[in-house]
């Protein structure tokens, strides 16, 4: 693949390759009731962050990124499978500014769409030409299982009156972080990376995956609604157990603690979001989230600095900073 000059151009170059591959392989076939929603999901845009990470990890260990393209697409299809099913469970009306599948069609079609996306993810993955295909499929499959475990924990937390911060961190490492770590691991394996380098890249993926979710938690309360792409305070209104909520609950006393209990009971109204933002600020929960993000950023950066210098490493360093400071 042709090398490009700046980290942003490098990222966009790989992202465009992913987009072209998806347009070519996701077309409306028969039955339309299955493939039209599938195409709808995969044409929904997004950062294509995870598949780009597969290609960058591959390049970082000296591989030819084109060899990792089927696996990169498999990761993106898997990611979208999880979103379709998550949206059903969360009763979400929209994603990326468009109606969710279960709203545009119905719940049954959405379930089936998620099912076929998972199968298609495996089909693309198995198109990978590598002597280590068994190891690659094993990593991918373990990823699917771990993501499901994370989602199960997330749903369990919805009915619990008390959730500890360390439990939440475990949950997001499974639900969000695992796909990032699998992306890095698979890309490195396809590039014939040495075991110690594969481990570094896998740990880096866990780190930025965790940070990605913490930043989401933060943006839900301090973000710009237009830029973020969804209503600010939706986590509060839905009673979601986030790092901010759990950290604030751990620190709060008196009236603040009583107010936070209402989040667990799903009794917060949209007009009260600003009040809760102030509670998060006063208890130090917002500051604690920033500190945790900074810690993840520093760890991710230190892991990358253990890799040989390359265009891929420079792009990963740039991307890490962009993710930690993103506003959407």
N, C-alpha and C positions, 0 to 999 in steps of 0.2 A: 504494500500500500504506500502511496505517496506521502512523504513526511511534510507536515505543514509547520509554519513558523511559531506562532504564539500558542500558549496553552488553550486559550479560548477557541482559536481556530482548529486546534487539534481535537478538542471536545466536539465542536460543531461538525467537523469532518466525519468523525465516527458516528455521531448522532444521525447525520444525513444518510450514511450507509445503512444504518438500522432502519430508518424510515423507508428507504427504497426497497429493502428486503421485505418489510411488512406489507407494503403496497402490492408487491409482486405475488406474495404467497397468501394473502388474505383477500379472497374474492368471494362473491356470493355464488354459492353452488346450491345443489338440491340436497335435502329439503331447505328451502329458503328460511323456514321458521327457525332453523338451527344456525345457518351460516350468515344470514343477514345480521342478526344480533352480534355474532362473533366479529364480523367485519366492523360493525359499529363500535364495539369496544376497542378494537385494536387501532382504529383510525382516530381515536380520541385525543391524540397528542400526548403531552406531558414531557418531562425532562429526558426520558429514556436514559436515566442515570445509571440504573443497574446494568443494562447491557453494555453501555459504554465502559463501565468499570471492568467488565469481563475482558474487553478488547485491550484496555490499558494495562491490566494485570498481565495479560499475555505478552504484550509488547515489553513490559518492564522486566520480564525474565528472558528476553531475547527471542521470543516467538514471532511468528508471522500472524498478525491479527486476523487475516482472512480465514485462517484455520479455525479460529474461535467464533466466527460469525454465527454458525447454526446454534451453538451453545448460548451465545449472547441473546439471540432471538428467543430461545427456549426460556431464558431467565425473564425476559420481558413478558412473554405470554403467561408464564407462571404468576408473575406479579399481578397481571390483569385478572387472572382467575381468582386470586385472593380478593381483589377489589370487588368483583361482581358478587361473590358470596358474602363478603363483609357488608356490602350495601343492603343486601336482603336482610341480614341479621340486625343491622342498625336502622332499618326503615329509612334509609337515606333517599331523599327525593332527587338529588343531583350530584354530579361529580364532574369536575373540570368544566363547569358551566353548561353541562348538558344533562338531560334526564337520565337517570340510572336505568338499567335494563329492565328491572322489575316494574318500573313505573311506565316506561315507554311501551313495553309489551306486557308481561305479567310475571308472577313469581315462578311459575313452573318453567317458563322459557328461560328465565334468568338462572335457575338452578342447572338446567340442561346446558346452557351456554357456558357456565363455569366448568361443568364436567368436561365438555368437549375441549375447552381451552387447556385444561390440565393434560388431556390426552395429546393434544397438538403440541404442547410444550415438550412432552417426551418424544414425539415424532421428530421434532426439530433437533432435540438433543442427540438423538441416535444417528443424526446425519453427520455428527462430528467424526472426523478421521483422526483417530489417535490410538496408539497401542495401549493407552491407559483408560480406555472407554469404560471399563468396569468400575474403576475408581471414580471417574467423572459421574457416572450414573448413580453410584452409591452416595456421593456427596450431594447430588441434586435431590435424591430421594430422602436422605436424612433431613435436608432442608425443608422439604414439603411437610414431613412429620413434625419437625420442630415449630414451623410456622403455625400449624394446626394446634399444637400444644399452647403456643402463645395466645392464639385467638380464644381457646378454651379458658385460659386463665383470665383473659380480659372480660369474658362473659361472666365468669364466676365472680369477679370483683364487683360487677354491677349489683349483685344481691348481698354483698357483704357490708356491714356497717363499719368495719375497720379493716384497712389494708395498710400494710407497712411499706415504707419507701423502698426497702431492699427487695420486697416482693414485686413491686412495680418495675424496678430495674430489671429483674429476672424476666418478667413478662415482655418488656419491650426488646430485650436482647433476643428473645425467641421470635416474637411476632414481626418485628421490624429489622432488628440487627442481623438476624440469621440470613436473610436473603442477600444482604450486602456482603457478609462474610463468604457465603457460597459463591457469589459472583466473582469475588477476588480469587478464591481457592480454585474454582474451575478454570478460570482464565489462565492462572499460573500453571496448573497441571497440564493443560493443553499445550502450553509453551515449553513443556519439559523442565519446569522450574525445580531447583533443588529443594529437598524437604524443608530446610531451615528458611528459605525464602518464601515458600508456600505458606509456612506457619506465620511469618511476619505479615504477609498480605492478608491472610485470613483474620488475624487479630486486628489489623487495620480496618477491615470491613466491619467487624463487630463494633469497633470504636465509633466509626462514623455513622453506622446504623443507629446506634444508641443516641448519638448526638442529634441525628436527623429527627427522631421522635421527640426528644426534649425541646428542640427548636419549634416543632409543631405545637407542643403544649404551650410554649411561651407566646407564639404568634397568635394563638387563639384568644389571648387576653390583651396583648399589647400591639398586635399587628394592625395594618391598614386593611380595612374590609375589601376594598376594590382590588388591592394588590394581592391579598391573601387568597381571594377567590371564594370565600365562604363567610357566613355571618360570624362576626367576632362574638365570643362568649357562648358559642354553641356547645362546647364541652361542659360548661357550667350548667346550661339549661338541660342538657341530657344526663347530668349527674355522673359524667365520666370521671373515673379515678385517674387523675393526672399527677405528675410529679409536683406541680405547683400546689394542687389541692392537698395532697398528702403531706407535703413539707409545711404548708401553712397550718394544717390541722395539728401537726406535731408541735408547732411553735405557739399557736394561738391560746388565749385564755379568755375567760368570761364571755362577753357579748360576741366577740369575734368567733370564738369556738362554737357558740350557739348558732351563729349565722352560717358557718361552714357546714354544720350538720344538715342544714336545709339543702345543700348541694347533694348530699348523699340520698336525700329523700326526693330529689327531683322537683323541688319547689321554687327554684329560682326563675324569675321572669326576666325577659329581655331588658326591661327598663332598669333592672338591678345590676347589670353587668359592671357598670362603672364603680358601684359600691364594692363589689367583690375584687375588682382590680386594685382598689385602695387597700383592702384587707391583705391581699397578696403582697403589696408593696410594704405595708406597715409591719407585717410579720417577718419580712425578709425572705419570703419565698421566691420572689422574682430575682433578687440578688443571688440566692442560693442556686437557682437554675442557671443563671449566667456563669457562676463559678464552676458548676458541674460541666457546662458546655466548654468552658475554657480549658478545663482539665482534660476533657476528651480530645479537644483540638491539639493540645500540647503532646498528648500521648500518641495520637495519630501521626502527627508531624515527626516525632522521634522515631516511630516505626519506619516511616518512609525514608528517613535519613540513613537507615541501615542498608538501604538498597543501593546498588551501583548508580551513579548519576546517568540520567538518560532523559530524552524528551518525555517519555511516559512518566517518569518520576516527577519531573517539573509540572506536568499537567495534573498529576494527582495532588501535588502540593497546592497548586492553584485551586483545584476543585474542592479540596478540603476546606480552604479558607472561605470559598464561596458558599459552601453548605452551612458552615457554622454561622455565617453572617447573612444568610438568605432572609428575604422578607416575604416569600411566598412559597 
